[in-house]
Amino acid sequence: MYESLSSLVLISVTFLVAGMVKGITGMGLPTVAMSLLGLVMSPASAAALLVLPSFITNIWQCLAGPSMWALLRRLWPMMLTIVLGTLWGSSLLAKTSPQLSGMALGIALLVYAGYALIAPTLRVSPRFEPWLTPWIGLTTGIVTGITGVFVMPAVPYLQALNLDKDELVQALGLSFTLSTIALASGLFMHDVFKLHQLGMSTLVIAPALLGMWLGQKIRVCISPRRFKQCLLLFLAALGLQLIIRPFM
């Protein structure tokens, strides 16, 4: 599937664009890559390609900050249930038809885009956090396992915990890193992620990192808020297309 030059170019351009989005907004590489690749291949195959570029870009984000151990002490129930939920959800991704898993991906994109466009201001009370945190992690893990998208509902929940900017970026990196590892493990356990796919996953690291560098340069020239709005509308349109494709 990946041997043809046209496929290689398409995949490389996808990760270049996804990397640019991450460079401009600080997140979104898996979401953009899954949404674009989902148009030309099954979500399971797209998720396998995400493993290395997502891991490398997120581990840097995860380690860039002084709050790692404090965040782990606070959020370990969420991180544990993210892993458990992703491992379980990946079994559904492996067994579900590409049409149904594509529809699930489309629904996840629409929900995320709709939430982010509305951008409600949420705050989680400290007294609710101990019991709510593991359920958010489990739900995020299941959604990640089924769709390959890491953002819902972890991102809005972490934003609602009143973390400072650096802590939020690091917490997101921690969540995304563990999601990537768990997704790769789940796909491997269910014989979806093949070792030979590491070659292609390795090749797309370069365009992803180049895209991040370009995105950081572009960020100083444009409004990140306006760019994010356009991106979310684009993701919503892709999600809608994935949902209706089986009926066309």
Secondary structure as GFF3:
##gff-version 3
##sequence-region A 1 248
A	DSSP	alpha_helix	5	25	.	.	.	ID=ss1
A	DSSP	alpha_helix	29	37	.	.	.	ID=ss2
A	DSSP	alpha_helix	43	63	.	.	.	ID=ss3
A	DSSP	alpha_helix	68	95	.	.	.	ID=ss4
A	DSSP	alpha_helix	98	118	.	.	.	ID=ss5
A	DSSP	alpha_helix	129	147	.	.	.	ID=ss6
A	DSSP	alpha_helix	154	159	.	.	.	ID=ss7
A	DSSP	alpha_helix	165	189	.	.	.	ID=ss8
A	DSSP	alpha_helix	197	203	.	.	.	ID=ss9
A	DSSP	alpha_helix	205	219	.	.	.	ID=ss10
A	DSSP	alpha_helix	224	244	.	.	.	ID=ss11
A	DSSP	three_ten_helix	245	247	.	.	.	ID=ss12
###
